[in-house]
Amino acid sequence: MPKLKTHSGAKKRFKKLASGKVKYKKQGKRHMMTPDSNKRMRRLRKAGIMTDTNAEIILRRFLPYS
């Protein structure tokens, strides 16, 4: 069976943690943030943890060697 290629976009966006979970940066903090509330901006600062179902897909299909 041939080697699998890692998805270039996925390796820039996701990090696998020691616990096996996947960490990502939340969307919506690039531009046009003036109408957003302070509460929303605080929540967007923190990294997101992906759900187990989606994390399994990301790791198996896009990041096979992580």
C-alpha positions as CSV (number, residue, x, y, z in Angstrom):
1,M,0.0,0.0,0.0
2,P,1.4,3.4,-0.9
3,K,2.2,6.1,1.6
4,L,-0.5,8.6,2.4
5,K,-0.1,12.3,2.0
6,T,-0.8,14.7,4.8
7,H,-3.3,17.4,3.9
8,S,-1.4,20.7,3.8
9,G,-4.3,22.9,4.9
10,A,-5.1,20.6,7.8
11,K,-1.6,20.5,9.2
12,K,-1.6,24.3,9.4
13,R,-5.0,24.4,11.1
14,F,-5.1,21.5,13.6
15,K,-2.8,20.2,16.3
16,K,-3.2,16.8,18.0
17,L,-2.9,17.0,21.8
18,A,-1.3,14.3,24.0
19,S,-4.7,13.2,25.1
20,G,-5.6,12.4,21.4
21,K,-8.0,15.4,21.1
22,V,-7.7,17.9,18.3
23,K,-7.2,21.6,18.9
24,Y,-8.0,24.4,16.5
25,K,-8.3,28.2,16.3
26,K,-11.9,29.5,16.3
27,Q,-13.2,31.3,13.3
28,G,-14.6,34.8,13.1
29,K,-11.7,36.9,14.5
30,R,-10.1,38.2,11.3
31,H,-12.1,41.3,10.3
32,M,-15.4,43.1,10.8
33,M,-15.4,42.6,14.6
34,T,-16.8,45.9,15.6
35,P,-20.4,44.7,15.9
36,D,-19.4,41.7,18.0
37,S,-19.8,41.9,21.7
38,N,-16.9,41.8,24.2
39,K,-18.2,38.5,25.4
40,R,-18.0,37.0,22.0
41,M,-14.4,38.3,21.4
42,R,-13.3,36.8,24.7
43,R,-14.7,33.4,23.7
44,L,-13.0,33.5,20.4
45,R,-9.6,34.0,22.0
46,K,-9.5,30.5,23.4
47,A,-8.6,27.5,21.3
48,G,-11.4,25.1,20.4
49,I,-11.4,21.4,21.1
50,M,-12.9,19.3,18.3
51,T,-15.7,16.8,19.0
52,D,-14.6,13.1,19.0
53,T,-16.4,12.3,15.8
54,N,-14.8,15.1,13.8
55,A,-11.4,14.6,15.4
56,E,-11.4,11.0,14.3
57,I,-12.1,12.0,10.7
58,I,-9.4,14.7,10.7
59,L,-6.8,12.4,12.2
60,R,-7.6,9.4,10.0
61,R,-8.1,11.2,6.6
62,F,-6.1,14.4,6.7
63,L,-3.3,13.8,9.3
64,P,-2.5,10.1,9.1
65,Y,1.0,10.4,10.6
66,S,0.3,12.7,13.5
